[in-house]
Amino acid sequence: MYAMKNLLIALLFVYSSTGMFANFVGVAGLNFDVKYHKVFWEIDPSSRYIKGNVYTELQYTADNVSHIKFDFSSALTVNAVISKGEELDFTTGNNVLSITLKKVGEKSFYDSLTIYYQGAPTTSGFGAFEQSYHSGSPIVWTLSEPYGAMEWWPCKQDLVDKIDSIDIYVKTPKVNKVASNGVLIAEDVVGDFKTVHWKHRHPIAAYLVAIAVTNYVEYSDYVNLTGGRKLQILNYVYPESLEYAKANTPNLIPIIELYNRLFIEYPFSNEKYGHAQFGWGGGMEHQTMTFLGGFEKMLLAHEAAHQWFGDHVTCGSWADIWVNEGFATYLEGLSCEHGLGEQTWLAWKTGKISSVTSQTYGSLFVTDTMNINTVFSSRLSYNKGAMVLHTLRKLVGDEQFFAACQNYLNDPVLKAGYAKTADVQRHFEAVSGRNLTKFFADWVYGQGYPVFDIKYKHKSATELQIEVSQTSTHSSVDYFECKIPIKLQNSSQFKIVELEIQSKTQVFTIPIDFSVSSVVFDPNKDVISRNSVITMAAEMINNSNIILFPNPAKSVLTLSNLSNFNLSKLEITDLNGKIVYFKDTLGTVSEFNIEISSFAKGIYLLKIKTDEKLNVFQFVKD
């Protein structure tokens, strides 16, 4: 899901205020597994109303089943429940439909029933069932994430059991088209009405089932697949938006080709991918048919990414929403890395880091899944999730990162099913051979981010010493494991080294083959951090408050704050110990200038002897 910030906040407030979440889990569907749905809905987009029936084939997962329950809004009316030609008794209340079986069900046995219902769905959330207008034409659309499916159809609304297969039939005035999941099988017109049939033969979570009904016009783009095959991208757009959409949706073609190369082939390639325009300022990744408010490149990239991360493999709890949104946001970033985005890779990472570090707290793992603002936090679930994946990529390396992602998507337990944070960790550990317990404990379950204090000095002409100290912005984490890139440079050359952080303070010795005049922390914005500092180690044997500037210096080096000291000797040596400047008996002065324009570029040590002590400074001749 990708939303405009202001609209998202407004909708979240409405959703959080309705109290619609009280019974979304806990009772419905605990004793059966949904195998198949065939739904029939009557929708007139000029009216906020739904009428229809849902046929369900199920398998019992417990013995002695006398009642089964569906998540279902109490605002809607159930007209009848029929099984094998007989009416079943039922009750509704607290957003649960409870059905009494005629015959007790036993574990592994199959059964079926049809629920007939109608009503005006409630207005809440991101738009579980919405009726509005575009340029005077009516539209009805649905968006069920996270808890809205039950508001417009009886279902098993959990993150445990996917519907194995579904057929969707919608009857509507014939001027309309119907967007939905899977493959379009038929559009049958009888009189003034049209019945549209969509067939989907992949497991699907209840919240990803969707319809949108209005006077769409359609066109298709195509993605080349291996073996000469093509993937259809079916676009249903408003007539008034046709030219705008046609100018933008082809931007998605190379992005899907990129995802196919980096991960696995589009998971629903035997059906389709598609877009349906709707009245929301963002997007929703309904399986095989994303609903979009616009056609901007990053929105297209983000929602398409969800077909891999979110639809094919779906988060196994809303506490783990980052495995949907973090991955999709990172894939959006990968399109920028490969030159297919709306901004540069550096700009994209810079923006995400700025967002994540704008506050010093907050974990990826959501502890309060009733707080929808937290579940869909753009700063955490989306941006931090993406940058934690990037941190993990830098830690394990590109080859192992993408191999782990591919294994995750191909895992026979997870594909077409559900995954949690532990599953992500398991696959990255298996490929990398690393124990990532602390990494996930800190970056996913912990809060905050690291702040680095980095000091460097030349040990010799061929070695640079770097000391890295880390503090965490939140007490839940002592230190964060990661790799930090450091750029070593002078006026003519540079090299980047990656330091793997495994403790709160570490000292690294780096071999060098040139004189380093300056050091830059994280030059390519690969680290979640803010206010990190990097300085040259002063190397003062005693802190005398003597000031040396500028550093680096080109022609004149100045010593100040000397009035309190009697200077008996001043000496400058290069890193090989050669004396390049010497001054004896300076006496008492407030400031002293040293001409260094004739010095070769490089690192030098300046030693000042006073009556009380020896002070040693390191400086750079630029």
MIMARPA-503291 format. One line per 8 residues: their letters; for each residue z, x, y of C-alpha. Coordinates in steps of 0.05 Angstrom, whole numbers. Layout:
BEGIN
A) Z,X,Y; ...
END
This chain:
BEGIN
MYAMKNLL) 0,0,0; -18,24,69; 6,-13,130; 4,-10,206; 75,10,226; 92,-46,274; 65,-101,230; 101,-71,170
IALLFVYS) 167,-71,206; 158,-143,228; 140,-167,159; 196,-128,126; 245,-162,173; 219,-231,152; 220,-213,78; 290,-183,80
STGMFANF) 316,-245,115; 292,-297,66; 338,-283,9; 279,-289,-39; 300,-230,-81; 362,-256,-114; 332,-271,-182; 270,-228,-186
VGVAGLNF) 299,-189,-245; 353,-199,-296; 335,-264,-332; 260,-277,-335; 221,-253,-394; 276,-213,-428; 259,-241,-497; 183,-240,-497
DVKYHKVF) 124,-195,-483; 64,-225,-445; -1,-212,-483; -50,-255,-444; -57,-302,-385; -112,-351,-370; -101,-381,-301; -137,-437,-266
WEIDPSSR) -124,-449,-192; -152,-497,-141; -155,-465,-72; -181,-494,-7; -174,-437,44; -164,-488,100; -99,-510,68; -36,-472,49
YIKGNVYT) -32,-502,-20; -42,-482,-92; -52,-527,-153; -67,-504,-223; -41,-480,-290; -23,-416,-324; -35,-408,-399; 7,-353,-431
ELQYTADN) 3,-321,-499; 67,-283,-515; 104,-246,-569; 178,-254,-579; 219,-190,-575; 284,-220,-600; 307,-267,-656; 331,-338,-648
VSHIKFDF) 296,-351,-582; 309,-422,-559; 294,-414,-485; 245,-371,-446; 245,-360,-371; 192,-344,-319; 202,-319,-248; 178,-378,-206
SSALTVNA) 192,-401,-135; 236,-462,-128; 192,-484,-70; 137,-502,-119; 135,-562,-166; 125,-557,-241; 88,-619,-266; 90,-603,-341
VISKGEEL) 97,-549,-393; 53,-559,-455; 55,-520,-520; 10,-539,-579; -2,-608,-550; 72,-623,-539; 110,-627,-474; 169,-580,-469
DFTTGNNV) 232,-592,-430; 244,-547,-370; 289,-536,-310; 277,-500,-244; 325,-469,-195; 343,-403,-163; 270,-382,-168; 271,-386,-244
LSITLKKV) 233,-433,-290; 272,-442,-355; 235,-473,-414; 267,-502,-477; 226,-489,-540; 213,-541,-593; 221,-489,-647; 264,-428,-646
GEKSFYDS) 223,-364,-639; 233,-303,-682; 222,-230,-665; 148,-208,-669; 123,-280,-674; 68,-303,-627; 70,-366,-585; 33,-398,-527
LTIYYQGA) 44,-449,-472; 13,-476,-408; 51,-488,-343; 21,-539,-295; 46,-535,-224; 29,-543,-150; 57,-536,-81; 57,-500,-15
PTTSGFGA) 81,-428,-26; 134,-403,20; 118,-356,77; 153,-289,67; 145,-215,55; 79,-179,62; 42,-245,53; 53,-266,-19
FEQSYHSG) 8,-326,-6; -22,-332,64; -70,-379,98; -103,-359,164; -170,-355,199; -221,-302,217; -273,-320,271; -257,-393,259
SPIVWTLS) -266,-390,183; -206,-404,138; -180,-354,87; -126,-353,34; -102,-287,7; -45,-261,-35; -4,-197,-33; 53,-198,-83
EPYGAMEW) 84,-129,-77; 141,-121,-89; 173,-188,-107; 123,-240,-85; 83,-258,-148; 133,-312,-166; 122,-345,-99; 54,-371,-119
WPCKQDLV) 50,-369,-196; 98,-370,-255; 100,-300,-284; 142,-245,-313; 156,-205,-250; 185,-141,-277; 165,-68,-281; 172,-65,-357
DKIDSIDI) 119,-110,-387; 46,-109,-364; 0,-167,-378; -47,-141,-432; -107,-182,-409; -123,-237,-359; -177,-288,-342; -176,-318,-272
YVKTPKVN) -212,-382,-254; -211,-408,-182; -242,-474,-159; -258,-475,-84; -308,-506,-35; -376,-476,-52; -385,-441,15; -331,-392,-7
KVASNGVL) -328,-330,-51; -267,-310,-90; -245,-238,-96; -201,-218,-155; -187,-169,-211; -236,-145,-262; -309,-166,-273; -343,-226,-242
IAEDVVGD) -367,-269,-301; -391,-332,-269; -397,-373,-205; -411,-445,-227; -428,-496,-173; -417,-570,-187; -427,-615,-127; -390,-588,-67
FKTVHWKH) -346,-540,-107; -352,-474,-141; -311,-447,-200; -307,-372,-202; -288,-334,-265; -261,-262,-264; -244,-226,-329; -198,-165,-332
RHPIAAYL) -187,-128,-397; -137,-75,-376; -61,-81,-374; -38,-103,-306; 29,-113,-271; 42,-183,-245; 46,-159,-172; -25,-130,-177
VAIAVTNY) -57,-197,-195; -90,-224,-132; -140,-272,-103; -173,-278,-35; -217,-338,-17; -263,-345,44; -336,-345,65; -347,-272,44
VEYSDYVN) -413,-236,44; -422,-182,-8; -456,-116,-19; -444,-57,-65; -438,19,-62; -444,62,-124; -409,124,-149; -444,170,-199
LTGGRKLQ) -406,181,-263; -421,228,-321; -476,211,-369; -518,176,-317; -468,119,-310; -451,87,-244; -388,55,-218; -398,-6,-174
ILNYVYPE) -357,-12,-111; -363,-86,-96; -348,-103,-24; -329,-173,-1; -326,-174,75; -325,-223,132; -395,-240,157; -375,-216,227
SLEYAKAN) -353,-148,197; -413,-134,153; -445,-78,195; -378,-45,209; -361,-46,135; -429,-21,113; -423,38,160; -356,59,131
TPNLIPII) -347,42,58; -398,95,35; -347,147,59; -307,130,-3; -361,152,-52; -348,228,-48; -273,215,-46; -275,178,-113
ELYNRLFI) -319,233,-140; -265,283,-118; -210,243,-152; -252,241,-216; -259,317,-215; -187,333,-199; -153,282,-244; -186,235,-295
EYPFSNEK) -245,189,-289; -232,125,-251; -188,87,-301; -226,21,-297; -297,49,-298; -321,-2,-349; -307,-57,-298; -311,-42,-224
YGHAQFGW) -276,-20,-161; -279,-64,-100; -255,-83,-31; -239,-151,-3; -225,-159,71; -162,-197,88; -117,-214,147; -68,-157,144
GGGMEHQT) -67,-93,183; -69,-45,125; -86,-47,52; -61,-67,-17; -84,-35,-81; -96,-96,-124; -122,-71,-191; -198,-60,-187
MTFLGGFE) -201,-98,-120; -165,-69,-60; -151,-117,-3; -163,-84,65; -153,-102,138; -203,-49,159; -247,6,132; -221,71,161
KMLLAHEA) -232,132,117; -158,148,104; -143,76,87; -200,75,38; -177,141,7; -104,119,1; -117,52,-32; -170,80,-80
AHQWFGDH) -119,134,-101; -72,79,-123; -121,59,-178; -98,123,-213; -27,128,-186; 2,58,-180; -44,15,-221; -65,56,-282
VTCGSWAD) 5,87,-283; 54,43,-245; 124,59,-220; 175,36,-271; 224,13,-218; 222,2,-143; 273,58,-139; 216,104,-162
IWVNEGFA) 164,76,-113; 147,147,-92; 108,157,-156; 61,105,-129; 62,119,-54; 76,193,-54; 18,208,-101; -30,161,-64
TYLEGLSC) -11,193,3; -21,262,-26; -90,244,-54; -107,220,16; -87,289,39; -130,322,-15; -190,287,15; -174,323,79
EHGLGEQT) -166,389,42; -236,381,14; -267,363,81; -274,289,67; -218,262,112; -212,242,185; -172,305,203; -164,376,180
WLAWKTGK) -119,394,121; -74,433,169; -68,375,217; -53,327,160; 3,370,133; 31,383,202; 35,308,215; 70,294,149
ISSVTSQT) 121,349,159; 135,325,230; 147,255,203; 192,277,145; 235,322,188; 242,273,246; 308,254,213; 355,298,174
YGSLFVTD) 371,251,117; 339,205,66; 319,213,-8; 255,195,-45; 295,158,-97; 312,89,-69; 384,69,-83; 379,0,-52
TMNINTVF) 316,-34,-76; 335,-98,-40; 325,-62,26; 249,-67,32; 249,-23,95; 276,33,51; 231,20,-8; 169,24,35
SSRLSYNK) 193,77,84; 132,112,111; 174,174,125; 204,179,56; 166,142,1; 99,160,31; 102,224,72; 161,259,39
GAMVLHTL) 134,239,-29; 67,271,-12; 97,335,15; 146,342,-43; 85,340,-89; 53,393,-46; 116,435,-50; 114,427,-126
RKLVGDEQ) 40,448,-126; 56,511,-87; 113,527,-135; 75,519,-200; 5,537,-176; -59,496,-172; -81,501,-244; -15,478,-272
FFAACQNY) -6,425,-219; -71,389,-233; -63,398,-309; 5,365,-305; -24,307,-264; -79,298,-315; -29,298,-373; 13,247,-336
LNDPVLKA) -46,201,-328; -68,211,-401; 2,204,-431; -6,149,-484; 62,121,-466; 50,120,-391; -24,103,-383; -35,29,-372
GYAKTADV) 41,26,-368; 100,47,-325; 130,114,-305; 193,139,-270; 212,204,-236; 236,233,-302; 166,225,-330; 135,265,-273
QRHFEAVS) 187,319,-283; 175,321,-358; 100,333,-350; 108,387,-297; 160,423,-339; 116,420,-401; 56,451,-366; 92,502,-323
GRNLTKFF) 146,523,-372; 197,517,-316; 263,482,-314; 253,435,-255; 320,400,-258; 346,428,-193; 279,419,-158; 278,344,-174
ADWVYGQG) 352,337,-163; 346,364,-92; 276,343,-69; 275,273,-101; 347,251,-109; 378,294,-54; 370,285,20; 348,326,79
YPVFDIKY) 306,389,82; 316,465,88; 322,505,152; 307,579,143; 334,639,180; 289,698,163; 300,770,184; 253,828,169
KHKSATEL) 252,903,177; 214,963,152; 249,1001,98; 195,1053,99; 122,1061,117; 104,1025,52; 159,973,45; 181,913,86
QIEVSQTS) 249,881,73; 255,806,85; 322,770,83; 317,694,75; 378,650,89; 375,575,81; 417,517,105; 406,444,86
THSSVDYF) 406,388,136; 445,345,88; 508,359,48; 477,330,-16; 437,394,-26; 464,465,-24; 395,497,-22; 323,476,-39
ECKIPIKL) 280,512,-90; 210,525,-64; 160,578,-46; 154,597,27; 91,631,53; 102,689,102; 45,720,142; 51,795,155
QNSSQFKI) 6,819,210; -13,867,265; -69,865,315; -123,881,264; -102,856,196; -55,809,158; -33,787,90; 5,726,65
VELEIQSK) 60,733,14; 96,676,-21; 171,683,-31; 203,640,-85; 270,615,-62; 322,609,-117; 387,618,-79; 419,605,-12
TQVFTIPI) 407,677,11; 356,725,-18; 329,794,0; 257,811,-17; 223,879,-14; 149,872,0; 99,930,-11; 54,939,49
DFSVSSVV) -5,984,65; -6,974,140; 44,974,197; 70,903,208; 81,884,280; 99,811,271; 116,761,217; 99,686,217
FDPNKDVI) 135,633,176; 93,581,140; 28,593,177; -10,538,140; 45,485,141; 62,483,67; 138,476,74; 180,416,92
SRNSVITM) 223,449,146; 238,446,220; 271,495,268; 265,553,220; 267,621,255; 241,689,239; 264,752,275; 262,827,268
AAEMINNS) 327,854,243; 361,890,302; 393,942,256; 453,951,303; 507,993,271; 555,966,323; 542,907,368; 543,940,437
NIILFPNP) 507,884,476; 454,934,497; 388,897,507; 320,925,488; 256,891,513; 200,873,507; 192,876,432; 136,886,414
AKSVLTLS) 119,931,473; 54,962,496; 68,1013,550; 140,1011,574; 203,997,534; 265,978,574; 338,986,557; 385,945,600
NLSNFNLS) 458,925,604; 477,999,601; 527,1003,659; 588,1001,614; 566,1059,571; 561,1135,578; 496,1151,542; 497,1220,511
KLEITDLN) 433,1218,470; 370,1176,459; 321,1188,402; 259,1151,376; 231,1164,307; 174,1134,266; 187,1106,197; 174,1174,166
GKIVYFKD) 231,1203,206; 188,1242,255; 219,1247,324; 169,1222,376; 217,1218,436; 282,1251,453; 328,1248,514; 394,1283,521
TLGTVSEF) 452,1269,570; 430,1205,604; 497,1193,636; 516,1125,664; 458,1081,684; 447,1006,686; 375,1007,660; 328,1058,630
NIEISSFA) 252,1056,620; 215,1093,565; 140,1106,571; 110,1092,502; 36,1082,518; 18,1146,481; 54,1123,417; 11,1102,358
KGIYLLKI) 17,1028,340; 71,1015,290; 145,1007,276; 196,1055,307; 271,1065,306; 308,1077,372; 377,1109,366; 426,1110,425
KTDEKLNV) 490,1151,422; 546,1131,468; 616,1159,473; 640,1107,423; 585,1095,373; 513,1100,350; 467,1040,361; 402,1034,323
FQFVKD) 344,986,342; 278,973,310; 218,958,355; 143,950,350; 91,989,390; 33,941,399
END
